[in-house]
Amino acid sequence: MESPDKLLCLFSAGVSESDDGHVVEVPRHELETGSVEPGERYRIALIRGETSSSAAGADGVTAGQPQPPVEPNEIRYVDIEDLGKQGDGIARVERGYVIIVPRTDVGDRVKIEVTDVEPNFAVGEVIEST
């Protein structure tokens, strides 16, 4: 799926009912990074997620479980917040999902390409240091 250039963020969320309509919950990280501002209006697109309660699919992810917030070959900017046990940089994105970025240090802000996605973490390769 291609994303338009004006895309501010991409995440999975549930829709809940409120007294006067429905609410899409925006992850706190999207507000903290400044891509989304409270009180502003945004256009959103909804893509139906898996609703089946069957066992794990071909990709090994169980339906109904939160999907990783990144996809293979995705390009994004991340901040390295920590170092892993083997010295690789650790970035956290939506819902605290971890991206391991080798050859980076705490405090680096880098542009990465996601090379491998697992249910609990991903690996990214540095494309550009900023």
C-alpha positions as CSV (number, residue, x, y, z in Angstrom):
1,M,0.0,0.0,0.0
2,E,1.4,3.4,-1.0
3,S,1.2,6.3,1.4
4,P,0.7,9.9,0.3
5,D,3.4,12.5,1.0
6,K,1.1,14.3,3.4
7,L,0.8,11.3,5.7
8,L,1.7,12.4,9.3
9,C,1.5,9.0,11.0
10,L,0.3,5.5,10.6
11,F,-0.9,3.3,13.5
12,S,-3.4,0.6,14.5
13,A,-6.3,1.6,16.8
14,G,-9.7,0.6,17.9
15,V,-12.9,2.6,17.5
16,S,-15.0,3.1,20.6
17,E,-18.4,4.6,21.0
18,S,-18.9,7.8,22.9
19,D,-22.1,9.8,23.8
20,D,-22.1,11.8,20.7
21,G,-20.2,9.7,18.2
22,H,-17.2,7.4,17.9
23,V,-13.6,7.8,19.0
24,V,-10.4,6.6,17.3
25,E,-7.6,6.4,20.0
26,V,-4.4,8.1,18.9
27,P,-1.3,6.6,20.5
28,R,0.4,9.0,23.0
29,H,3.7,8.7,21.0
30,E,2.1,10.5,18.0
31,L,1.2,13.5,20.3
32,E,4.6,13.5,22.0
33,T,6.6,13.5,18.7
34,G,4.7,16.5,17.4
35,S,3.2,15.0,14.3
36,V,-0.4,15.3,15.7
37,E,-1.7,18.2,17.8
38,P,-4.6,18.0,20.2
39,G,-7.6,20.1,19.1
40,E,-6.6,20.1,15.4
41,R,-8.7,18.5,12.6
42,Y,-7.3,15.7,10.5
43,R,-8.4,13.5,7.6
44,I,-8.2,9.9,8.4
45,A,-8.5,6.7,6.4
46,L,-9.7,3.5,7.9
47,I,-8.5,0.1,6.7
48,R,-10.3,-2.9,8.3
49,G,-8.1,-5.1,10.3
50,E,-8.3,-8.8,10.8
51,T,-11.3,-9.7,12.9
52,S,-11.1,-13.5,12.7
53,S,-10.3,-15.3,15.9
54,S,-8.5,-18.1,14.0
55,A,-5.0,-19.3,14.8
56,A,-1.9,-17.7,13.6
57,G,-1.8,-16.8,9.9
58,A,0.9,-17.5,7.3
59,D,3.0,-14.7,8.8
60,G,2.9,-16.2,12.3
61,V,0.8,-13.4,13.8
62,T,-2.3,-14.4,15.6
63,A,-5.5,-12.6,14.4
64,G,-6.8,-10.1,16.9
65,Q,-3.3,-9.5,18.3
66,P,-1.8,-6.0,17.8
67,Q,0.2,-5.9,14.6
68,P,3.7,-4.5,14.5
69,P,3.5,-0.8,13.8
70,V,6.2,-1.1,11.0
71,E,6.4,-3.1,7.8
72,P,9.5,-4.5,6.0
73,N,11.1,-1.9,3.7
74,E,9.4,1.0,5.5
75,I,11.5,4.2,5.8
76,R,11.2,6.3,8.9
77,Y,13.1,8.6,11.2
78,V,13.9,7.2,14.7
79,D,15.6,8.4,17.9
80,I,18.0,6.0,19.5
81,E,17.0,5.9,23.2
82,D,19.1,3.0,24.6
83,L,21.7,0.3,23.8
84,G,20.9,-3.4,23.7
85,K,23.0,-6.1,25.4
86,Q,25.1,-6.5,22.2
87,G,25.6,-2.7,21.8
88,D,23.0,-2.1,19.1
89,G,20.9,1.0,19.3
90,I,17.3,0.7,20.4
91,A,14.5,2.9,19.2
92,R,10.9,2.7,20.5
93,V,8.0,3.7,18.3
94,E,4.2,3.3,18.6
95,R,3.1,1.3,21.6
96,G,6.7,1.0,22.8
97,Y,7.5,-1.4,19.9
98,V,11.3,-1.8,19.6
99,I,13.4,-1.3,16.5
100,I,17.0,-2.5,16.8
101,V,19.4,-0.3,14.8
102,P,23.0,-1.6,14.7
103,R,26.0,0.8,14.6
104,T,24.1,3.6,16.4
105,D,24.5,5.4,19.8
106,V,22.1,6.8,22.3
107,G,21.0,10.2,21.2
108,D,21.4,9.6,17.5
109,R,18.5,10.5,15.2
110,V,18.7,8.4,12.1
111,K,16.7,7.6,8.9
112,I,16.3,3.9,8.7
113,E,14.9,1.2,6.4
114,V,13.1,-1.6,8.3
115,T,14.8,-4.8,7.2
116,D,13.1,-7.4,9.4
117,V,9.8,-7.4,11.3
118,E,8.9,-9.8,14.1
119,P,5.9,-9.7,16.4
120,N,7.8,-8.0,19.3
121,F,10.7,-6.2,17.5
122,A,12.1,-5.1,14.2
123,V,15.6,-4.5,12.8
124,G,16.4,-1.4,10.9
125,E,19.4,-0.3,8.8
126,V,20.7,3.2,8.8
127,I,20.2,5.1,5.5
128,E,21.2,8.5,6.8
129,S,22.3,10.2,10.0
130,T,20.6,13.5,10.8
